[in-house]
Amino acid sequence: MAGDQKGPDYVTSFGKYRSQTTETTSALIRSVLRYVPTSPGARVIDIGCGTGRYALLLVSATEAQVFATDLSRAMVDKSREKDNGQDVSWFLSDACRMPFAGESFDVAFLFLVLHVVKDSKTALQEAYRILRPGGYCLILTHSRTQLDRQTVFRYFPEARKLNKRRMLSLTKLKELVREIGFHHLRTEEFVEATACSREAFLEKVRSRPNTSLRLMSDADFQRRYEALEAAVAGQEECTEESSITLLVARK
């Protein structure tokens, strides 16, 4: 996540729910690993790493050297705390201006970060700059249609609208990466339906674990939350549906 946005309570809720490894997460990592060189000298970087979820999964699944950056000191501190000596190299860094030499990485990850950076084009240009020729840029994002299908966003339309304004459409994103110089594009969608108890679902929503929910006014959030609570009253279990797109670009 880029930026110190909502304090330690946000870092806690973000880390709690984003660190859960589901079948879909495992499928995503398997897909991602196809683009990571198997040589021990390979270097990969997770740009806007948040609390380190993907960086830690990658370092346990590959021999590559894993680097991770985030603009939020709280996020980087939480990542280091979770690392337990797994040898990820953590950096406090702006995605739009990173302290790395050109052509120094084999793979760059931009996972759910382009919508929160100061300038998505500049962040992509930085990823292009630090990648070696033939290196891959892997971008994880939501399409506009996917946001419409997200369970939580159906109940919080203000948050959905905010994310739609912040996130590039897939068409625009593809145009932008081609403009910067990337090629060999492909996309892959990952769909997930996670069941949990009603109270666990409501507890997650109450924690407002993403920036779009937190940017709603407290009054609007409470009003929408009460409607959600009424809608799931009497249910023993809730199913949260979500989907996400991985876009692969090559330098």
C-alpha positions as a Markdown table, in Angstrom:
| # | Residue | x | y | z |
|---|---|---|---|---|
| 1 | Met | 0.0 | 0.0 | 0.0 |
| 2 | Ala | 1.4 | 3.4 | -0.9 |
| 3 | Gly | 1.3 | 6.0 | 1.8 |
| 4 | Asp | 0.8 | 6.3 | 5.5 |
| 5 | Gln | -3.0 | 6.6 | 5.2 |
| 6 | Lys | -4.9 | 5.5 | 8.2 |
| 7 | Gly | -2.6 | 4.8 | 11.1 |
| 8 | Pro | -1.9 | 1.6 | 13.0 |
| 9 | Asp | -5.5 | 0.3 | 13.2 |
| 10 | Tyr | -5.6 | 0.3 | 9.4 |
| 11 | Val | -2.3 | -1.6 | 9.2 |
| 12 | Thr | -3.6 | -4.1 | 11.6 |
| 13 | Ser | -6.9 | -4.8 | 9.8 |
| 14 | Phe | -5.2 | -4.7 | 6.4 |
| 15 | Gly | -2.6 | -7.2 | 7.5 |
| 16 | Lys | -5.1 | -9.5 | 9.2 |
| 17 | Tyr | -7.3 | -9.9 | 6.1 |
| 18 | Arg | -4.8 | -9.5 | 3.3 |
| 19 | Ser | -2.4 | -12.1 | 4.8 |
| 20 | Gln | -4.9 | -15.0 | 4.6 |
| 21 | Thr | -3.8 | -17.6 | 2.0 |
| 22 | Thr | -6.7 | -19.0 | 0.2 |
| 23 | Glu | -6.9 | -21.4 | -2.7 |
| 24 | Thr | -7.2 | -18.5 | -5.1 |
| 25 | Thr | -4.1 | -16.9 | -3.6 |
| 26 | Ser | -2.2 | -20.2 | -4.1 |
| 27 | Ala | -3.4 | -20.4 | -7.7 |
| 28 | Leu | -2.2 | -16.8 | -8.2 |
| 29 | Ile | 1.2 | -17.6 | -6.8 |
| 30 | Arg | 1.5 | -20.7 | -9.0 |
| 31 | Ser | 0.8 | -18.5 | -12.0 |
| 32 | Val | 3.2 | -15.8 | -10.9 |
| 33 | Leu | 6.0 | -18.3 | -10.4 |
| 34 | Arg | 6.0 | -19.1 | -14.1 |
| 35 | Tyr | 7.6 | -15.8 | -14.7 |
| 36 | Val | 10.2 | -15.9 | -12.0 |
| 37 | Pro | 13.6 | -17.3 | -13.1 |
| 38 | Thr | 14.7 | -20.4 | -11.2 |
| 39 | Ser | 18.4 | -19.3 | -10.9 |
| 40 | Pro | 19.4 | -18.3 | -7.3 |
| 41 | Gly | 20.8 | -15.0 | -8.7 |
| 42 | Ala | 17.4 | -13.8 | -10.0 |
| 43 | Arg | 16.0 | -10.6 | -8.4 |
| 44 | Val | 12.3 | -9.8 | -8.0 |
| 45 | Ile | 10.7 | -6.8 | -6.4 |
| 46 | Asp | 7.2 | -6.3 | -4.9 |
| 47 | Ile | 6.4 | -2.6 | -5.3 |
| 48 | Gly | 3.9 | -1.3 | -2.8 |
| 49 | Cys | 4.1 | -4.5 | -0.8 |
| 50 | Gly | 1.7 | -3.5 | 2.0 |
| 51 | Thr | 2.3 | -5.8 | 5.0 |
| 52 | Gly | 4.4 | -8.2 | 2.9 |
| 53 | Arg | 1.9 | -10.9 | 2.0 |
| 54 | Tyr | 3.1 | -11.7 | -1.5 |
| 55 | Ala | 6.8 | -11.0 | -0.8 |
| 56 | Leu | 6.7 | -13.6 | 2.0 |
| 57 | Leu | 4.9 | -16.1 | -0.2 |
| 58 | Leu | 7.4 | -15.6 | -3.0 |
| 59 | Val | 10.5 | -15.9 | -0.8 |
| 60 | Ser | 9.3 | -19.2 | 0.5 |
| 61 | Ala | 8.6 | -20.6 | -3.0 |
| 62 | Thr | 11.6 | -19.5 | -5.1 |
| 63 | Glu | 15.4 | -19.2 | -4.9 |
| 64 | Ala | 15.2 | -15.7 | -6.2 |
| 65 | Gln | 16.3 | -12.7 | -4.2 |
| 66 | Val | 13.1 | -10.9 | -3.1 |
| 67 | Phe | 13.0 | -7.2 | -2.5 |
| 68 | Ala | 9.9 | -5.3 | -1.3 |
| 69 | Thr | 9.1 | -1.6 | -1.0 |
| 70 | Asp | 6.3 | 0.5 | 0.4 |
| 71 | Leu | 5.8 | 4.2 | 1.0 |
| 72 | Ser | 4.2 | 3.5 | 4.4 |
| 73 | Arg | 6.7 | 3.1 | 7.3 |
| 74 | Ala | 4.0 | 1.3 | 9.3 |
| 75 | Met | 3.5 | -1.2 | 6.5 |
| 76 | Val | 7.3 | -1.9 | 6.1 |
| 77 | Asp | 7.7 | -2.2 | 9.9 |
| 78 | Lys | 4.8 | -4.8 | 10.0 |
| 79 | Ser | 6.4 | -6.7 | 7.0 |
| 80 | Arg | 9.8 | -6.9 | 8.8 |
| 81 | Glu | 8.0 | -8.1 | 11.9 |
| 82 | Lys | 6.3 | -10.9 | 10.0 |
| 83 | Asp | 9.5 | -11.8 | 8.0 |
| 84 | Asn | 11.1 | -14.2 | 10.7 |
| 85 | Gly | 14.4 | -14.3 | 8.9 |
| 86 | Gln | 13.1 | -15.2 | 5.5 |
| 87 | Asp | 15.6 | -12.8 | 3.9 |
| 88 | Val | 13.3 | -10.4 | 2.1 |
| 89 | Ser | 15.0 | -7.0 | 1.6 |
| 90 | Trp | 12.5 | -4.4 | 2.8 |
| 91 | Phe | 12.7 | -0.8 | 1.7 |
| 92 | Leu | 10.8 | 2.4 | 2.5 |
| 93 | Ser | 10.3 | 3.8 | -1.0 |
| 94 | Asp | 8.0 | 5.7 | -3.2 |
| 95 | Ala | 6.8 | 3.6 | -6.2 |
| 96 | Cys | 7.3 | 6.6 | -8.4 |
| 97 | Arg | 10.9 | 7.1 | -7.5 |
| 98 | Met | 12.8 | 4.0 | -6.3 |
| 99 | Pro | 16.4 | 3.8 | -5.1 |
| 100 | Phe | 17.5 | 1.0 | -7.5 |
| 101 | Ala | 19.7 | 1.0 | -10.6 |
| 102 | Gly | 18.2 | 0.6 | -14.0 |
| 103 | Glu | 17.9 | -2.9 | -15.4 |
| 104 | Ser | 18.6 | -4.5 | -12.0 |
| 105 | Phe | 15.5 | -6.8 | -11.6 |
| 106 | Asp | 14.1 | -9.8 | -13.5 |
| 107 | Val | 10.5 | -9.4 | -12.3 |
| 108 | Ala | 8.5 | -6.5 | -10.8 |
| 109 | Phe | 5.2 | -6.9 | -9.1 |
| 110 | Leu | 2.6 | -4.1 | -8.8 |
| 111 | Phe | -0.2 | -5.8 | -6.8 |
| 112 | Leu | -3.2 | -3.7 | -6.1 |
| 113 | Val | -1.1 | -0.6 | -5.9 |
| 114 | Leu | -1.5 | 1.5 | -9.1 |
| 115 | His | -4.8 | 3.0 | -7.8 |
| 116 | Val | -3.2 | 4.4 | -4.7 |
| 117 | Val | 0.1 | 5.8 | -6.1 |
| 118 | Lys | 0.5 | 9.5 | -6.9 |
| 119 | Asp | 0.9 | 8.8 | -10.6 |
| 120 | Ser | 0.2 | 5.4 | -12.1 |
| 121 | Lys | 2.1 | 6.1 | -15.3 |
| 122 | Thr | 5.2 | 7.2 | -13.4 |
| 123 | Ala | 5.1 | 4.1 | -11.3 |
| 124 | Leu | 4.9 | 1.9 | -14.4 |
| 125 | Gln | 7.8 | 3.8 | -16.0 |
| 126 | Glu | 9.9 | 3.2 | -12.8 |
| 127 | Ala | 9.1 | -0.5 | -13.1 |
| 128 | Tyr | 10.1 | -0.5 | -16.7 |
| 129 | Arg | 13.4 | 1.4 | -15.8 |
| 130 | Ile | 14.5 | -1.1 | -13.1 |
| 131 | Leu | 13.6 | -4.2 | -15.2 |
| 132 | Arg | 16.2 | -6.0 | -17.3 |
| 133 | Pro | 15.5 | -6.5 | -21.0 |
| 134 | Gly | 13.1 | -9.4 | -21.2 |
| 135 | Gly | 11.9 | -8.9 | -17.6 |
| 136 | Tyr | 8.3 | -9.2 | -16.6 |
| 137 | Cys | 6.0 | -6.7 | -15.0 |
| 138 | Leu | 3.1 | -8.4 | -13.2 |
| 139 | Ile | 0.2 | -6.1 | -12.4 |
| 140 | Leu | -2.7 | -7.2 | -10.2 |
| 141 | Thr | -5.9 | -5.1 | -10.4 |
| 142 | His | -9.7 | -5.1 | -10.5 |
| 143 | Ser | -11.6 | -4.5 | -13.7 |
| 144 | Arg | -14.7 | -2.2 | -13.4 |
| 145 | Thr | -16.9 | -5.2 | -13.9 |
| 146 | Gln | -15.1 | -7.1 | -11.2 |
| 147 | Leu | -15.7 | -4.3 | -8.7 |
| 148 | Asp | -19.5 | -4.5 | -9.5 |
| 149 | Arg | -19.4 | -8.2 | -8.6 |
| 150 | Gln | -17.6 | -7.7 | -5.2 |
| 151 | Thr | -19.9 | -8.6 | -2.4 |
| 152 | Val | -18.9 | -5.8 | -0.1 |
| 153 | Phe | -19.1 | -3.2 | -2.8 |
| 154 | Arg | -22.7 | -4.1 | -3.6 |
| 155 | Tyr | -23.6 | -2.9 | -0.1 |
| 156 | Phe | -21.2 | 0.1 | -0.2 |
| 157 | Pro | -21.7 | 1.7 | -3.6 |
| 158 | Glu | -19.9 | 4.9 | -2.5 |
| 159 | Ala | -16.7 | 2.8 | -2.0 |
| 160 | Arg | -17.2 | 1.1 | -5.3 |
| 161 | Lys | -17.5 | 4.4 | -7.1 |
| 162 | Leu | -14.4 | 5.6 | -5.5 |
| 163 | Asn | -12.4 | 2.6 | -6.6 |
| 164 | Lys | -13.8 | 2.9 | -10.1 |
| 165 | Arg | -12.5 | 6.4 | -10.3 |
| 166 | Arg | -9.1 | 5.4 | -8.9 |
| 167 | Met | -8.5 | 2.2 | -10.9 |
| 168 | Leu | -7.6 | 2.3 | -14.6 |
| 169 | Ser | -9.9 | 0.3 | -16.8 |
| 170 | Leu | -8.2 | -2.8 | -18.3 |
| 171 | Thr | -8.3 | -1.2 | -21.7 |
| 172 | Lys | -6.6 | 2.0 | -20.5 |
| 173 | Leu | -4.0 | 0.0 | -18.5 |
| 174 | Lys | -3.1 | -2.1 | -21.5 |
| 175 | Glu | -2.7 | 1.0 | -23.6 |
| 176 | Leu | -0.5 | 2.6 | -21.0 |
| 177 | Val | 1.9 | -0.3 | -20.6 |
| 178 | Arg | 2.3 | -0.5 | -24.4 |
| 179 | Glu | 2.9 | 3.2 | -24.5 |
| 180 | Ile | 5.7 | 2.9 | -21.9 |
| 181 | Gly | 7.3 | 0.1 | -24.0 |
| 182 | Phe | 6.1 | -3.1 | -22.6 |
| 183 | His | 4.8 | -5.9 | -24.8 |
| 184 | His | 3.8 | -9.6 | -24.7 |
| 185 | Leu | 0.6 | -8.9 | -22.8 |
| 186 | Arg | -1.7 | -11.4 | -21.4 |
| 187 | Thr | -4.4 | -11.4 | -18.7 |
| 188 | Glu | -5.7 | -14.0 | -16.3 |
| 189 | Glu | -8.7 | -13.8 | -14.0 |
| 190 | Phe | -8.9 | -15.3 | -10.6 |
| 191 | Val | -12.4 | -15.8 | -9.0 |
| 192 | Glu | -13.0 | -16.6 | -5.3 |
| 193 | Ala | -16.0 | -17.3 | -3.1 |
| 194 | Thr | -15.0 | -17.5 | 0.6 |
| 195 | Ala | -17.5 | -18.7 | 3.2 |
| 196 | Cys | -17.3 | -17.6 | 6.8 |
| 197 | Ser | -19.6 | -17.1 | 9.7 |
| 198 | Arg | -21.9 | -14.1 | 9.7 |
| 199 | Glu | -20.2 | -12.5 | 12.6 |
| 200 | Ala | -16.7 | -13.0 | 11.1 |
| 201 | Phe | -17.9 | -11.4 | 7.9 |
| 202 | Leu | -19.4 | -8.5 | 9.7 |
| 203 | Glu | -16.3 | -8.1 | 11.9 |
| 204 | Lys | -14.2 | -7.8 | 8.7 |
| 205 | Val | -16.5 | -5.2 | 7.2 |
| 206 | Arg | -16.5 | -3.2 | 10.5 |
| 207 | Ser | -12.7 | -3.0 | 10.4 |
| 208 | Arg | -12.9 | -1.3 | 7.0 |
| 209 | Pro | -9.8 | -3.2 | 5.7 |
| 210 | Asn | -9.4 | -1.1 | 2.5 |
| 211 | Thr | -8.9 | 2.5 | 1.8 |
| 212 | Ser | -12.1 | 3.0 | -0.2 |
| 213 | Leu | -14.2 | 2.0 | 2.8 |
| 214 | Arg | -12.2 | 4.2 | 5.1 |
| 215 | Leu | -12.5 | 7.2 | 2.8 |
| 216 | Met | -16.3 | 7.1 | 3.2 |
| 217 | Ser | -17.7 | 9.4 | 5.8 |
| 218 | Asp | -18.5 | 7.7 | 9.1 |
| 219 | Ala | -22.2 | 8.5 | 8.7 |
| 220 | Asp | -22.3 | 7.0 | 5.2 |
| 221 | Phe | -20.4 | 3.9 | 6.3 |
| 222 | Gln | -22.6 | 3.3 | 9.3 |
| 223 | Arg | -25.8 | 3.7 | 7.2 |
| 224 | Arg | -24.6 | 1.2 | 4.7 |
| 225 | Tyr | -23.3 | -1.2 | 7.4 |
| 226 | Glu | -26.6 | -1.2 | 9.1 |
| 227 | Ala | -28.3 | -2.1 | 5.8 |
| 228 | Leu | -25.8 | -4.9 | 5.3 |
| 229 | Glu | -26.3 | -6.2 | 8.9 |
| 230 | Ala | -30.1 | -6.3 | 8.3 |
| 231 | Ala | -29.6 | -8.1 | 4.9 |
| 232 | Val | -27.6 | -11.0 | 6.5 |
| 233 | Ala | -29.6 | -11.2 | 9.7 |
| 234 | Gly | -30.5 | -14.8 | 10.5 |
| 235 | Gln | -27.8 | -16.3 | 8.2 |
| 236 | Glu | -25.4 | -18.6 | 9.9 |
| 237 | Glu | -22.8 | -18.2 | 7.1 |
| 238 | Cys | -22.0 | -15.5 | 4.5 |
| 239 | Thr | -20.2 | -16.0 | 1.2 |
| 240 | Glu | -17.9 | -13.2 | 0.1 |
| 241 | Glu | -17.4 | -13.2 | -3.7 |
| 242 | Ser | -14.5 | -11.4 | -5.3 |
| 243 | Ser | -12.4 | -11.6 | -8.5 |
| 244 | Ile | -9.2 | -10.1 | -9.7 |
| 245 | Thr | -7.1 | -9.8 | -12.8 |
| 246 | Leu | -3.4 | -10.5 | -13.3 |
| 247 | Leu | -1.9 | -8.6 | -16.3 |
| 248 | Val | 1.5 | -9.7 | -17.5 |
| 249 | Ala | 3.7 | -7.4 | -19.5 |
| 250 | Arg | 7.3 | -8.0 | -20.8 |
| 251 | Lys | 10.1 | -5.5 | -21.3 |
